[in-house]
Amino acid sequence: FSSVAAVGFGLTAYPIGAEHGWVSRGAARDRTLSTLRLLVGLPQGPEPSGRSGHRGFFYHFLDPDTGLRFEKVEISTIDTALLVAGALFAAGYFDRDDPAEREIRDLAEGLYRRIDWAWAQNDPPLISMGWHPESGFVRTNWTGYSEGMLVYLLALGSPTHPIGPEAWEAWARSYRLLDFQGQRYVAFAPLFGHHYSHVFVDFRGIRDAAMRRHGFDYFENSRRAALAQRSWAIANPRGWRGLDQDVWGITACDGPV
């Protein structure tokens, strides 16, 4: 299966490759255009099969041969957000006045404009993590600090189906400060949650009400999280955990790595 979020990162990687000379601008443009044409042309709808998504959102995983839903995976709001963010990044890079680059911009904008973010507010004002055609919305919403920040940013800025500002207030209400490895920051355990939104948005100097209360911005928050995890890895306080030889094919032992 193919991850739609990974496709979004791929669309981000093509311009970076062109800038560094790892691939020509023309090759990066053609790959981007081919990908966006496929995504825009895939069928959408509420049916459980034969579709790539619904209401502008995409399924978490797609069959790489057909572009349609893989098995019974969910419509994913965050994976769609990462996909569209990559498309919008590509649209910003391919800014020349030629037919291919104009089409990239039009296709990326079309992908963004058709997403019905308000539909995904199953428990308003929060946005649901996903939806199944067989059973409806999943029970979990995006709340608290995580990579889900990108979902709300795109939803708030939508030119066609925007959500209200109260959604951001509800999202940020459950932020939790953590003191860890000499750093204080808004907690989220996996480091990718502190990085994914920052791939697409420069958060330096940006503070909402929650971050003003804490006295630093979102960029500084992610910097602190990265330093804390680096410090934890260097300290390696848990050491060697005694791995099972039946699983790893080695003799289990205790002691430091």
Secondary structure, DSSP 8 states (H G I E B T S, - for coil): -EEHHHHHHHHHHHHHHHHHTSS-HHHHHHHHHHHHHHHHHS-BSS-SSS-SEETTEEBSEE-TTT-SB-TT--EEHHHHHHHHHHHHHHHHH---SSHHHHHHHHHHHHHHHT--GGGG-SBTTB-BSEEETTTEE-S-B--SSSTTHHHHHHHHT-SSS---THHHHHHHTT--EEEETTEEEE--SSTHHHHHHHHH---TT---HHHHHHTS-HHHHHHHHHHHHHHHHHH-TT-B----HHHHSS----B--
